[in-house]
């Protein structure tokens, strides 16, 4: 869903760097996976085809912040019941 966004804060030695991976079109989403010392953030289409990939050394990642897409205005709110 357009609006999915992930911020990655990375230790770059004497400073920190912030990277963003954003779902650029409607229907796309951002997925995160971790394994073997690598954090991988991927923008994928509805069918699961990767569009963009960002890889970071897990030891250098300070923070990983997920910002989900805003709820659709016409959808029923499950919390309101």
Helices and strands as residue ranges (DSSP letters): E 5-11, E 16-22, E 29-35, E 38-44, E 50-57, G 58-60, E 61-67
